[in-house]
Amino acid sequence: MIGTGILQYNCGNANNDKARATFDSIDPTRFPILAIQEPMVAETKPTVTYTPKNFRPSRPIYYGIRVVFFIHDKILLTAWESKRASDHIEWIRVITRDGPLNLVNVYNPPGHVGQPQLEKWPEIAEILCEIGQENVILLGDFNCHYPAWGGTGTLKELKVDYLLLQTEQANLQLLNEQGVIT
């Protein structure tokens, strides 16, 4: 069992060079779990991405993957399990001091600015239904711009209303600090 600090990071397909210093500076005693969106996986090396020292990927790496968790070695293999994974969504369940914690890492493709809903929400909703009443953190890159998580001057997109409605109906709470850019 662990106390769980989770660091979410969108590499923008750059973790092989630009994000490496950031990854290598992470204190695993504070953040033993990294939720990554858009890890760099090149066609020339379709099963490789940069993984920080003493972390392991939560699943095999392959070309086209948009989300992955990196889990520090101090978290025993028996303390977490991969529940479901697709190119755009991964769900793991971690045993913590306070009981099970479900982590759902999402990369929702950008789509059109005027698109009224999130392309990946049906898969997210299915996972949330399966999780039931257990603790869950839904995180990732929803490509859904809004001042509450994009900062002052960010224009609100149509799909924000959909995301806020769906998360409210799922009894999820926004944990972002208002105005702090994510």
Buried (B, 14 or more C-beta within 10 A) or exposed (E): EBEBBBBBBBBEBBBBEEBBEBBEEBEBEEBBBBBBBBBBBEEEEEEBBBBBEEBBBBBEBEBEBBBBBBBBEEBEEEBBEEBBBEBBBBBBBBBBEEEEBBBBBBBBBBBEEEBEBBBBBEBBBEBBEEBEEEBBBBBBBBBBBBBBBBBEEBEEBEBBBBBBEBBEEBEBEEEEEEEEEE
